[in-house]
């Protein structure tokens, strides 16, 4: 068995690995595996074909039209509407549940309330291990504290007014 190129992933081998297994050639099988790249990102499973994002969007729109699907549901709203629950309750009470479902199909609500990529929901943080929770909590606490002026604090400690009220007590 001779290879012309450097082996990076198993896709370059074709069916040679399965032939080695079928013919019980363990030495060739182990040599082929040893010659493959050690980096998991080089595996052929991760080498997906690249495509143009605008082409994917056009294909998605064509598929929606062909299937007769409704409007695409947005991930997050552009502006937060706090009255949406009140309007939904009025629709359900006044018209019917079917009318509410129809309106939701025609103009679906966004999947998330926030349009903030740095926000982590509390359910997710509560599901993390303790070290991660502490790190997230400390980051929030550090942001809420204002920095201390150390030079001014030291000057206040040196001033005689602060020491006048101190009385030493002996035990």
VMD Tcl script that builds the backbone (N, CA, C; Angstrom):
set m [mol new atoms 513]
animate dup $m
set s [atomselect $m all]
$s set {name element resname resid chain x y z} {
  {N N UNK 1 A 0.852 -1.159 0.000}
  {CA C UNK 1 A 0.000 0.000 0.000}
  {C C UNK 1 A 0.902 1.227 0.000}
  {N N UNK 2 A 0.648 2.136 -0.952}
  {CA C UNK 2 A 1.453 3.344 -1.045}
  {C C UNK 2 A 0.540 4.549 -1.219}
  {N N UNK 3 A 0.848 5.610 -0.486}
  {CA C UNK 3 A 0.061 6.827 -0.547}
  {C C UNK 3 A 0.894 7.925 -1.186}
  {N N UNK 4 A 0.243 8.747 -2.012}
  {CA C UNK 4 A 0.956 9.796 -2.724}
  {C C UNK 4 A 1.003 11.115 -1.964}
  {N N UNK 5 A 0.114 11.324 -1.035}
  {CA C UNK 5 A -0.047 12.622 -0.392}
  {C C UNK 5 A 0.047 12.472 1.125}
  {N N UNK 6 A 0.187 13.580 1.815}
  {CA C UNK 6 A 0.184 13.560 3.275}
  {C C UNK 6 A -1.244 13.307 3.751}
  {N N UNK 7 A -1.388 12.403 4.703}
  {CA C UNK 7 A -2.716 12.091 5.224}
  {C C UNK 7 A -3.109 13.112 6.288}
  {N N UNK 8 A -4.277 13.691 6.120}
  {CA C UNK 8 A -4.792 14.627 7.119}
  {C C UNK 8 A -6.060 14.063 7.734}
  {N N UNK 9 A -7.002 13.651 6.902}
  {CA C UNK 9 A -8.246 13.095 7.446}
  {C C UNK 9 A -8.591 11.792 6.737}
  {N N UNK 10 A -9.533 11.078 7.327}
  {CA C UNK 10 A -9.873 9.742 6.823}
  {C C UNK 10 A -10.595 9.764 5.491}
  {N N UNK 11 A -11.083 10.930 5.067}
  {CA C UNK 11 A -11.743 11.014 3.766}
  {C C UNK 11 A -10.743 10.792 2.633}
  {N N UNK 12 A -9.468 11.091 2.885}
  {CA C UNK 12 A -8.443 10.873 1.863}
  {C C UNK 12 A -8.165 9.386 1.641}
  {N N UNK 13 A -8.483 8.576 2.628}
  {CA C UNK 13 A -8.216 7.143 2.510}
  {C C UNK 13 A -9.272 6.402 1.712}
  {N N UNK 14 A -10.417 7.020 1.557}
  {CA C UNK 14 A -11.494 6.339 0.850}
  {C C UNK 14 A -11.975 5.153 1.666}
  {N N UNK 15 A -11.959 3.961 1.050}
  {CA C UNK 15 A -12.426 2.763 1.757}
  {C C UNK 15 A -11.273 1.864 2.189}
  {N N UNK 16 A -10.054 2.399 2.232}
  {CA C UNK 16 A -8.901 1.569 2.611}
  {C C UNK 16 A -8.991 1.077 4.051}
  {N N UNK 17 A -9.532 1.893 4.944}
  {CA C UNK 17 A -9.681 1.441 6.334}
  {C C UNK 17 A -10.640 0.254 6.430}
  {N N UNK 18 A -11.742 0.322 5.719}
  {CA C UNK 18 A -12.699 -0.788 5.779}
  {C C UNK 18 A -12.142 -2.039 5.105}
  {N N UNK 19 A -11.330 -1.870 4.074}
  {CA C UNK 19 A -10.701 -3.032 3.427}
  {C C UNK 19 A -9.728 -3.700 4.392}
  {N N UNK 20 A -8.947 -2.874 5.125}
  {CA C UNK 20 A -8.008 -3.432 6.105}
  {C C UNK 20 A -8.742 -4.218 7.189}
  {N N UNK 21 A -9.889 -3.719 7.620}
  {CA C UNK 21 A -10.667 -4.425 8.638}
  {C C UNK 21 A -11.237 -5.716 8.060}
  {N N UNK 22 A -11.764 -5.643 6.838}
  {CA C UNK 22 A -12.388 -6.822 6.226}
  {C C UNK 22 A -11.365 -7.921 5.962}
  {N N UNK 23 A -10.142 -7.537 5.576}
  {CA C UNK 23 A -9.110 -8.531 5.261}
  {C C UNK 23 A -8.239 -8.862 6.466}
  {N N UNK 24 A -8.602 -8.323 7.649}
  {CA C UNK 24 A -7.888 -8.592 8.893}
  {C C UNK 24 A -6.414 -8.183 8.817}
  {N N UNK 25 A -6.152 -7.040 8.184}
  {CA C UNK 25 A -4.786 -6.500 8.103}
  {C C UNK 25 A -4.633 -5.439 9.194}
  {N N UNK 26 A -4.374 -5.886 10.401}
  {CA C UNK 26 A -4.309 -4.986 11.545}
  {C C UNK 26 A -3.124 -4.030 11.460}
  {N N UNK 27 A -2.015 -4.500 10.932}
  {CA C UNK 27 A -0.836 -3.636 10.844}
  {C C UNK 27 A -1.104 -2.441 9.933}
  {N N UNK 28 A -1.673 -2.691 8.758}
  {CA C UNK 28 A -1.975 -1.596 7.836}
  {C C UNK 28 A -3.007 -0.639 8.436}
  {N N UNK 29 A -3.993 -1.208 9.129}
  {CA C UNK 29 A -5.023 -0.384 9.753}
  {C C UNK 29 A -4.411 0.543 10.801}
  {N N UNK 30 A -3.541 0.001 11.647}
  {CA C UNK 30 A -2.936 0.824 12.696}
  {C C UNK 30 A -1.979 1.855 12.117}
  {N N UNK 31 A -1.265 1.526 11.052}
  {CA C UNK 31 A -0.373 2.504 10.409}
  {C C UNK 31 A -1.187 3.642 9.808}
  {N N UNK 32 A -2.281 3.312 9.139}
  {CA C UNK 32 A -3.121 4.358 8.542}
  {C C UNK 32 A -3.695 5.283 9.615}
  {N N UNK 33 A -4.150 4.716 10.721}
  {CA C UNK 33 A -4.681 5.546 11.801}
  {C C UNK 33 A -3.597 6.418 12.424}
  {N N UNK 34 A -2.387 5.878 12.556}
  {CA C UNK 34 A -1.294 6.651 13.150}
  {C C UNK 34 A -0.863 7.802 12.248}
  {N N UNK 35 A -1.038 7.635 10.942}
  {CA C UNK 35 A -0.619 8.686 10.004}
  {C C UNK 35 A -1.627 9.825 9.904}
  {N N UNK 36 A -2.827 9.641 10.418}
  {CA C UNK 36 A -3.831 10.706 10.368}
  {C C UNK 36 A -3.465 11.829 11.328}
  {N N UNK 37 A -3.989 12.995 11.067}
  {CA C UNK 37 A -3.744 14.162 11.916}
  {C C UNK 37 A -4.310 13.940 13.313}
  {N N UNK 38 A -3.619 14.466 14.323}
  {CA C UNK 38 A -4.073 14.338 15.705}
  {C C UNK 38 A -5.116 15.385 16.078}
  {N N UNK 39 A -5.223 16.454 15.283}
  {CA C UNK 39 A -6.158 17.537 15.574}
  {C C UNK 39 A -7.568 17.115 15.165}
  {N N UNK 40 A -8.497 17.191 16.095}
  {CA C UNK 40 A -9.873 16.772 15.816}
  {C C UNK 40 A -10.547 17.674 14.788}
  {N N UNK 41 A -10.085 18.918 14.669}
  {CA C UNK 41 A -10.696 19.830 13.699}
  {C C UNK 41 A -10.345 19.463 12.259}
  {N N UNK 42 A -9.323 18.611 12.080}
  {CA C UNK 42 A -8.960 18.170 10.734}
  {C C UNK 42 A -9.803 16.998 10.254}
  {N N UNK 43 A -10.611 16.407 11.120}
  {CA C UNK 43 A -11.423 15.266 10.719}
  {C C UNK 43 A -12.415 15.692 9.647}
  {N N UNK 44 A -12.769 14.761 8.807}
  {CA C UNK 44 A -13.643 15.088 7.678}
  {C C UNK 44 A -15.050 15.479 8.120}
  {N N UNK 45 A -15.453 15.093 9.319}
  {CA C UNK 45 A -16.778 15.485 9.801}
  {C C UNK 45 A -16.891 16.992 9.970}
  {N N UNK 46 A -15.747 17.641 10.260}
  {CA C UNK 46 A -15.759 19.077 10.489}
  {C C UNK 46 A -15.440 19.871 9.231}
  {N N UNK 47 A -15.124 19.221 8.145}
  {CA C UNK 47 A -14.818 19.901 6.890}
  {C C UNK 47 A -16.082 19.987 6.049}
  {N N UNK 48 A -16.977 20.870 6.440}
  {CA C UNK 48 A -18.232 21.034 5.721}
  {C C UNK 48 A -18.037 21.979 4.544}
  {N N UNK 49 A -18.791 21.811 3.491}
  {CA C UNK 49 A -18.634 22.705 2.338}
  {C C UNK 49 A -19.046 24.128 2.690}
  {N N UNK 50 A -18.274 25.086 2.187}
  {CA C UNK 50 A -18.576 26.500 2.422}
  {C C UNK 50 A -19.548 26.973 1.349}
  {N N UNK 51 A -20.478 27.822 1.761}
  {CA C UNK 51 A -21.440 28.358 0.806}
  {C C UNK 51 A -21.690 29.822 1.116}
  {N N UNK 52 A -22.190 30.532 0.147}
  {CA C UNK 52 A -22.459 31.960 0.266}
  {C C UNK 52 A -23.707 32.177 1.127}
  {N N UNK 53 A -23.629 33.027 2.176}
  {CA C UNK 53 A -24.803 33.242 3.038}
  {C C UNK 53 A -26.005 33.826 2.296}
  {N N UNK 54 A -25.762 34.688 1.313}
  {CA C UNK 54 A -26.890 35.255 0.572}
  {C C UNK 54 A -27.587 34.176 -0.254}
  {N N UNK 55 A -26.820 33.216 -0.740}
  {CA C UNK 55 A -27.410 32.106 -1.494}
  {C C UNK 55 A -28.274 31.233 -0.578}
  {N N UNK 56 A -27.802 31.017 0.649}
  {CA C UNK 56 A -28.592 30.242 1.610}
  {C C UNK 56 A -29.892 30.952 1.947}
  {N N UNK 57 A -29.837 32.282 2.096}
  {CA C UNK 57 A -31.042 33.050 2.401}
  {C C UNK 57 A -32.039 32.940 1.246}
  {N N UNK 58 A -31.541 33.015 -0.002}
  {CA C UNK 58 A -32.424 32.894 -1.166}
  {C C UNK 58 A -33.054 31.501 -1.220}
  {N N UNK 59 A -32.257 30.470 -0.927}
  {CA C UNK 59 A -32.797 29.111 -0.919}
  {C C UNK 59 A -33.858 28.952 0.168}
  {N N UNK 60 A -33.618 29.569 1.328}
  {CA C UNK 60 A -34.583 29.504 2.423}
  {C C UNK 60 A -35.893 30.177 2.027}
  {N N UNK 61 A -35.805 31.332 1.378}
  {CA C UNK 61 A -37.016 32.036 0.950}
  {C C UNK 61 A -37.761 31.246 -0.122}
  {N N UNK 62 A -37.022 30.656 -1.066}
  {CA C UNK 62 A -37.659 29.836 -2.106}
  {C C UNK 62 A -38.366 28.626 -1.492}
  {N N UNK 63 A -37.740 28.012 -0.499}
  {CA C UNK 63 A -38.346 26.865 0.162}
  {C C UNK 63 A -39.603 27.281 0.930}
  {N N UNK 64 A -39.581 28.455 1.560}
  {CA C UNK 64 A -40.767 28.955 2.271}
  {C C UNK 64 A -41.927 29.165 1.305}
  {N N UNK 65 A -41.619 29.734 0.140}
  {CA C UNK 65 A -42.668 29.971 -0.854}
  {C C UNK 65 A -43.202 28.640 -1.383}
  {N N UNK 66 A -42.298 27.691 -1.665}
  {CA C UNK 66 A -42.722 26.404 -2.215}
  {C C UNK 66 A -43.596 25.627 -1.232}
  {N N UNK 67 A -43.284 25.715 0.058}
  {CA C UNK 67 A -44.057 24.982 1.056}
  {C C UNK 67 A -45.252 25.765 1.569}
  {N N UNK 68 A -45.333 27.024 1.216}
  {CA C UNK 68 A -46.433 27.856 1.689}
  {C C UNK 68 A -46.305 28.201 3.158}
  {N N UNK 69 A -45.074 28.300 3.635}
  {CA C UNK 69 A -44.850 28.610 5.051}
  {C C UNK 69 A -45.092 30.088 5.309}
  {N N UNK 70 A -45.361 30.413 6.556}
  {CA C UNK 70 A -45.637 31.792 6.950}
  {C C UNK 70 A -44.372 32.612 7.083}
  {N N UNK 71 A -44.544 33.746 7.725}
  {CA C UNK 71 A -43.440 34.675 7.927}
  {C C UNK 71 A -42.428 34.062 8.892}
  {N N UNK 72 A -41.149 34.330 8.646}
  {CA C UNK 72 A -40.102 33.800 9.507}
  {C C UNK 72 A -40.169 34.463 10.882}
  {N N UNK 73 A -40.021 33.667 11.912}
  {CA C UNK 73 A -40.091 34.180 13.277}
  {C C UNK 73 A -38.748 34.803 13.648}
  {N N UNK 74 A -38.781 36.044 14.119}
  {CA C UNK 74 A -37.543 36.734 14.475}
  {C C UNK 74 A -37.004 36.194 15.795}
  {N N UNK 75 A -35.700 36.368 15.988}
  {CA C UNK 75 A -35.083 35.897 17.219}
  {C C UNK 75 A -35.338 36.845 18.381}
  {N N UNK 76 A -35.261 38.162 18.126}
  {CA C UNK 76 A -35.470 39.149 19.188}
  {C C UNK 76 A -36.139 40.378 18.585}
  {N N UNK 77 A -36.944 41.086 19.366}
  {CA C UNK 77 A -37.615 42.282 18.835}
  {C C UNK 77 A -36.640 43.448 18.702}
  {N N UNK 78 A -36.953 44.356 17.780}
  {CA C UNK 78 A -36.122 45.552 17.646}
  {C C UNK 78 A -36.381 46.504 18.804}
  {N N UNK 79 A -37.607 46.582 19.283}
  {CA C UNK 79 A -37.936 47.372 20.470}
  {C C UNK 79 A -38.892 46.550 21.338}
  {N N UNK 80 A -38.760 46.704 22.631}
  {CA C UNK 80 A -39.558 45.912 23.573}
  {C C UNK 80 A -40.941 46.532 23.717}
  {N N UNK 81 A -41.970 45.689 23.573}
  {CA C UNK 81 A -43.353 46.126 23.717}
  {C C UNK 81 A -43.922 45.466 24.971}
  {N N UNK 82 A -44.098 46.265 26.024}
  {CA C UNK 82 A -44.578 45.718 27.291}
  {C C UNK 82 A -46.085 45.478 27.296}
  {N N UNK 83 A -46.794 45.996 26.322}
  {CA C UNK 83 A -48.250 45.858 26.300}
  {C C UNK 83 A -48.721 44.656 25.491}
  {N N UNK 84 A -47.805 43.849 24.999}
  {CA C UNK 84 A -48.186 42.731 24.135}
  {C C UNK 84 A -49.034 41.711 24.896}
  {N N UNK 85 A -48.746 41.484 26.166}
  {CA C UNK 85 A -49.545 40.543 26.953}
  {C C UNK 85 A -50.971 41.019 27.146}
  {N N UNK 86 A -51.133 42.328 27.346}
  {CA C UNK 86 A -52.480 42.887 27.518}
  {C C UNK 86 A -53.275 42.743 26.227}
  {N N UNK 87 A -52.630 43.052 25.101}
  {CA C UNK 87 A -53.325 42.928 23.809}
  {C C UNK 87 A -53.685 41.474 23.520}
  {N N UNK 88 A -52.778 40.556 23.835}
  {CA C UNK 88 A -53.074 39.140 23.613}
  {C C UNK 88 A -54.245 38.682 24.475}
  {N N UNK 89 A -54.293 39.135 25.725}
  {CA C UNK 89 A -55.411 38.765 26.602}
  {C C UNK 89 A -56.727 39.324 26.079}
  {N N UNK 90 A -56.705 40.554 25.547}
  {CA C UNK 90 A -57.926 41.143 24.987}
  {C C UNK 90 A -58.406 40.363 23.767}
  {N N UNK 91 A -57.456 39.914 22.940}
  {CA C UNK 91 A -57.832 39.141 21.751}
  {C C UNK 91 A -58.469 37.816 22.162}
  {N N UNK 92 A -57.870 37.138 23.136}
  {CA C UNK 92 A -58.402 35.847 23.576}
  {C C UNK 92 A -59.771 36.026 24.220}
  {N N UNK 93 A -59.936 37.062 25.037}
  {CA C UNK 93 A -61.225 37.290 25.690}
  {C C UNK 93 A -62.280 37.762 24.707}
  {N N UNK 94 A -61.902 38.703 23.840}
  {CA C UNK 94 A -62.890 39.291 22.939}
  {C C UNK 94 A -63.247 38.394 21.780}
  {N N UNK 95 A -62.264 37.944 21.036}
  {CA C UNK 95 A -62.542 37.139 19.842}
  {C C UNK 95 A -62.601 35.659 20.217}
  {N N UNK 96 A -61.464 35.019 20.160}
  {CA C UNK 96 A -61.414 33.609 20.550}
  {C C UNK 96 A -59.963 33.158 20.499}
  {N N UNK 97 A -59.758 31.956 20.961}
  {CA C UNK 97 A -58.419 31.389 20.934}
  {C C UNK 97 A -57.972 31.128 19.496}
  {N N UNK 98 A -58.903 30.777 18.619}
  {CA C UNK 98 A -58.562 30.536 17.217}
  {C C UNK 98 A -58.066 31.816 16.552}
  {N N UNK 99 A -58.698 32.942 16.859}
  {CA C UNK 99 A -58.270 34.229 16.312}
  {C C UNK 99 A -56.855 34.565 16.791}
  {N N UNK 100 A -56.573 34.279 18.052}
  {CA C UNK 100 A -55.241 34.531 18.601}
  {C C UNK 100 A -54.200 33.663 17.899}
  {N N UNK 101 A -54.518 32.380 17.691}
  {CA C UNK 101 A -53.591 31.486 16.996}
  {C C UNK 101 A -53.345 31.954 15.570}
  {N N UNK 102 A -54.406 32.391 14.885}
  {CA C UNK 102 A -54.265 32.880 13.519}
  {C C UNK 102 A -53.360 34.107 13.477}
  {N N UNK 103 A -53.565 35.033 14.390}
  {CA C UNK 103 A -52.722 36.229 14.425}
  {C C UNK 103 A -51.274 35.869 14.731}
  {N N UNK 104 A -51.057 34.880 15.584}
  {CA C UNK 104 A -49.696 34.468 15.906}
  {C C UNK 104 A -49.037 33.772 14.722}
  {N N UNK 105 A -49.800 33.053 13.908}
  {CA C UNK 105 A -49.244 32.431 12.710}
  {C C UNK 105 A -48.897 33.477 11.654}
  {N N UNK 106 A -49.743 34.492 11.518}
  {CA C UNK 106 A -49.506 35.523 10.502}
  {C C UNK 106 A -48.381 36.471 10.895}
  {N N UNK 107 A -48.335 36.857 12.149}
  {CA C UNK 107 A -47.263 37.738 12.647}
  {C C UNK 107 A -46.715 37.131 13.931}
  {N N UNK 108 A -45.774 36.193 13.823}
  {CA C UNK 108 A -45.281 35.508 15.019}
  {C C UNK 108 A -44.467 36.441 15.917}
  {N N UNK 109 A -44.596 36.205 17.212}
  {CA C UNK 109 A -43.819 36.973 18.178}
  {C C UNK 109 A -42.369 36.487 18.159}
  {N N UNK 110 A -41.421 37.343 18.540}
  {CA C UNK 110 A -40.011 36.923 18.596}
  {C C UNK 110 A -39.796 35.814 19.622}
  {N N UNK 111 A -38.744 35.044 19.402}
  {CA C UNK 111 A -38.451 33.928 20.294}
  {C C UNK 111 A -37.917 34.390 21.645}
  {N N UNK 112 A -37.169 35.485 21.670}
  {CA C UNK 112 A -36.589 35.993 22.911}
  {C C UNK 112 A -37.057 37.415 23.162}
  {N N UNK 113 A -36.995 37.834 24.405}
  {CA C UNK 113 A -37.416 39.186 24.755}
  {C C UNK 113 A -36.281 40.174 24.536}
  {N N UNK 114 A -35.071 39.783 24.893}
  {CA C UNK 114 A -33.931 40.692 24.816}
  {C C UNK 114 A -33.187 40.534 23.501}
  {N N UNK 115 A -32.594 41.625 23.070}
  {CA C UNK 115 A -31.697 41.599 21.919}
  {C C UNK 115 A -30.294 41.904 22.425}
  {N N UNK 116 A -29.855 41.142 23.433}
  {CA C UNK 116 A -28.585 41.368 24.098}
  {C C UNK 116 A -27.814 40.059 24.100}
  {N N UNK 117 A -26.692 40.023 23.373}
  {CA C UNK 117 A -25.936 38.782 23.263}
  {C C UNK 117 A -25.118 38.489 24.516}
  {N N UNK 118 A -24.901 39.491 25.385}
  {CA C UNK 118 A -24.117 39.254 26.594}
  {C C UNK 118 A -24.979 38.807 27.772}
  {N N UNK 119 A -26.293 38.851 27.633}
  {CA C UNK 119 A -27.185 38.469 28.737}
  {C C UNK 119 A -27.251 36.949 28.856}
  {N N UNK 120 A -27.126 36.480 30.091}
  {CA C UNK 120 A -27.253 35.054 30.375}
  {C C UNK 120 A -28.434 34.882 31.314}
  {N N UNK 121 A -29.387 34.060 30.922}
  {CA C UNK 121 A -30.584 33.861 31.746}
  {C C UNK 121 A -30.218 33.214 33.073}
  {N N UNK 122 A -30.992 33.515 34.104}
  {CA C UNK 122 A -30.699 32.983 35.437}
  {C C UNK 122 A -30.866 31.468 35.495}
  {N N UNK 123 A -31.752 30.902 34.671}
  {CA C UNK 123 A -31.908 29.440 34.656}
  {C C UNK 123 A -30.616 28.768 34.200}
  {N N UNK 124 A -29.920 29.405 33.268}
  {CA C UNK 124 A -28.666 28.837 32.764}
  {C C UNK 124 A -27.583 28.955 33.819}
  {N N UNK 125 A -27.500 30.112 34.470}
  {CA C UNK 125 A -26.491 30.304 35.511}
  {C C UNK 125 A -26.745 29.353 36.677}
  {N N UNK 126 A -28.000 29.142 37.044}
  {CA C UNK 126 A -28.326 28.226 38.143}
  {C C UNK 126 A -27.963 26.784 37.813}
  {N N UNK 127 A -27.862 26.458 36.542}
  {CA C UNK 127 A -27.531 25.102 36.124}
  {C C UNK 127 A -26.020 24.883 36.018}
  {N N UNK 128 A -25.224 25.941 36.198}
  {CA C UNK 128 A -23.765 25.832 36.102}
  {C C UNK 128 A -23.185 25.363 37.431}
  {N N UNK 129 A -21.921 24.940 37.384}
  {CA C UNK 129 A -21.269 24.544 38.628}
  {C C UNK 129 A -20.949 25.777 39.466}
  {N N UNK 130 A -20.605 25.561 40.723}
  {CA C UNK 130 A -20.454 26.651 41.678}
  {C C UNK 130 A -19.365 27.646 41.282}
  {N N UNK 131 A -18.255 27.165 40.729}
  {CA C UNK 131 A -17.168 28.072 40.355}
  {C C UNK 131 A -17.612 29.044 39.266}
  {N N UNK 132 A -18.391 28.559 38.318}
  {CA C UNK 132 A -18.881 29.426 37.241}
  {C C UNK 132 A -19.871 30.436 37.794}
  {N N UNK 133 A -20.767 29.985 38.676}
  {CA C UNK 133 A -21.738 30.914 39.276}
  {C C UNK 133 A -21.034 32.019 40.052}
  {N N UNK 134 A -19.999 31.647 40.804}
  {CA C UNK 134 A -19.268 32.643 41.586}
  {C C UNK 134 A -18.571 33.638 40.671}
  {N N UNK 135 A -17.982 33.159 39.582}
  {CA C UNK 135 A -17.293 34.052 38.654}
  {C C UNK 135 A -18.276 35.023 38.014}
  {N N UNK 136 A -19.434 34.547 37.615}
  {CA C UNK 136 A -20.436 35.431 37.009}
  {C C UNK 136 A -20.950 36.431 38.031}
  {N N UNK 137 A -21.191 35.972 39.257}
  {CA C UNK 137 A -21.698 36.854 40.309}
  {C C UNK 137 A -20.666 37.918 40.659}
  {N N UNK 138 A -19.395 37.539 40.793}
  {CA C UNK 138 A -18.351 38.510 41.126}
  {C C UNK 138 A -18.155 39.528 40.020}
  {N N UNK 139 A -18.320 39.114 38.776}
  {CA C UNK 139 A -18.195 40.069 37.672}
  {C C UNK 139 A -19.296 41.111 37.766}
  {N N UNK 140 A -20.502 40.676 38.114}
  {CA C UNK 140 A -21.602 41.625 38.274}
  {C C UNK 140 A -21.354 42.558 39.450}
  {N N UNK 141 A -20.831 42.024 40.546}
  {CA C UNK 141 A -20.583 42.848 41.729}
  {C C UNK 141 A -19.493 43.870 41.443}
  {N N UNK 142 A -18.434 43.462 40.762}
  {CA C UNK 142 A -17.352 44.392 40.470}
  {C C UNK 142 A -17.834 45.543 39.604}
  {N N UNK 143 A -18.737 45.301 38.719}
  {CA C UNK 143 A -19.233 46.367 37.867}
  {C C UNK 143 A -20.072 47.364 38.651}
  {N N UNK 144 A -20.700 46.928 39.749}
  {CA C UNK 144 A -21.582 47.823 40.480}
  {C C UNK 144 A -20.834 48.705 41.477}
  {N N UNK 145 A -19.578 48.381 41.834}
  {CA C UNK 145 A -18.817 49.189 42.784}
  {C C UNK 145 A -18.039 50.280 42.061}
  {N N UNK 146 A -18.019 51.470 42.670}
  {CA C UNK 146 A -17.208 52.543 42.098}
  {C C UNK 146 A -15.785 52.409 42.634}
  {N N UNK 147 A -14.778 52.829 41.873}
  {CA C UNK 147 A -13.395 52.690 42.335}
  {C C UNK 147 A -13.114 53.632 43.507}
  {N N UNK 148 A -12.252 53.208 44.418}
  {CA C UNK 148 A -11.938 53.992 45.613}
  {C C UNK 148 A -10.737 54.887 45.348}
  {N N UNK 149 A -10.779 56.120 45.848}
  {CA C UNK 149 A -9.654 57.038 45.752}
  {C C UNK 149 A -8.742 56.750 46.938}
  {N N UNK 150 A -7.690 55.969 46.720}
  {CA C UNK 150 A -6.826 55.516 47.804}
  {C C UNK 150 A -6.044 56.664 48.426}
  {N N UNK 151 A -5.593 57.624 47.623}
  {CA C UNK 151 A -4.814 58.744 48.166}
  {C C UNK 151 A -5.659 59.587 49.114}
  {N N UNK 152 A -6.889 59.867 48.755}
  {CA C UNK 152 A -7.771 60.665 49.610}
  {C C UNK 152 A -8.106 59.903 50.895}
  {N N UNK 153 A -8.323 58.599 50.791}
  {CA C UNK 153 A -8.609 57.787 51.968}
  {C C UNK 153 A -7.424 57.811 52.938}
  {N N UNK 154 A -6.205 57.724 52.414}
  {CA C UNK 154 A -5.003 57.757 53.256}
  {C C UNK 154 A -4.861 59.111 53.942}
  {N N UNK 155 A -5.161 60.193 53.235}
  {CA C UNK 155 A -5.106 61.527 53.834}
  {C C UNK 155 A -6.128 61.658 54.962}
  {N N UNK 156 A -7.306 61.082 54.787}
  {CA C UNK 156 A -8.317 61.130 55.843}
  {C C UNK 156 A -7.862 60.358 57.077}
  {N N UNK 157 A -7.155 59.256 56.874}
  {CA C UNK 157 A -6.654 58.488 58.009}
  {C C UNK 157 A -5.569 59.243 58.770}
  {N N UNK 158 A -4.787 60.063 58.070}
  {CA C UNK 158 A -3.721 60.827 58.713}
  {C C UNK 158 A -4.241 62.059 59.445}
  {N N UNK 159 A -5.440 62.510 59.140}
  {CA C UNK 159 A -5.952 63.738 59.756}
  {C C UNK 159 A -6.212 63.517 61.249}
  {N N UNK 160 A -5.929 64.548 62.079}
  {CA C UNK 160 A -6.095 64.380 63.532}
  {C C UNK 160 A -7.558 64.327 63.968}
  {N N UNK 161 A -8.500 64.833 63.161}
  {CA C UNK 161 A -9.908 64.831 63.565}
  {C C UNK 161 A -10.454 63.419 63.741}
  {N N UNK 162 A -9.983 62.521 62.944}
  {CA C UNK 162 A -10.504 61.153 63.011}
  {C C UNK 162 A -10.022 60.444 64.274}
  {N N UNK 163 A -8.845 60.885 64.808}
  {CA C UNK 163 A -8.277 60.202 65.968}
  {C C UNK 163 A -8.734 60.810 67.291}
  {N N UNK 164 A -9.396 61.947 67.273}
  {CA C UNK 164 A -9.819 62.596 68.517}
  {C C UNK 164 A -10.850 61.776 69.277}
  {N N UNK 165 A -11.728 61.117 68.578}
  {CA C UNK 165 A -12.807 60.382 69.238}
  {C C UNK 165 A -12.404 58.979 69.686}
  {N N UNK 166 A -11.191 58.567 69.348}
  {CA C UNK 166 A -10.749 57.227 69.738}
  {C C UNK 166 A -10.281 57.230 71.188}
  {N N UNK 167 A -10.738 56.297 71.948}
  {CA C UNK 167 A -10.328 56.143 73.342}
  {C C UNK 167 A -9.814 54.725 73.506}
  {N N UNK 168 A -8.616 54.618 74.024}
  {CA C UNK 168 A -8.043 53.295 74.241}
  {C C UNK 168 A -8.575 52.729 75.546}
  {N N UNK 169 A -9.011 51.536 75.493}
  {CA C UNK 169 A -9.507 50.870 76.693}
  {C C UNK 169 A -8.582 49.712 77.020}
  {N N UNK 170 A -8.344 49.556 78.280}
  {CA C UNK 170 A -7.524 48.433 78.700}
  {C C UNK 170 A -8.426 47.343 79.253}
  {N N UNK 171 A -8.082 46.140 78.939}
  {CA C UNK 171 A -8.913 45.034 79.386}
  {C C UNK 171 A -8.533 44.568 80.744}
}
mol reanalyze $m
mol bondsrecalc $m
mol representation Tube
mol addrep $m
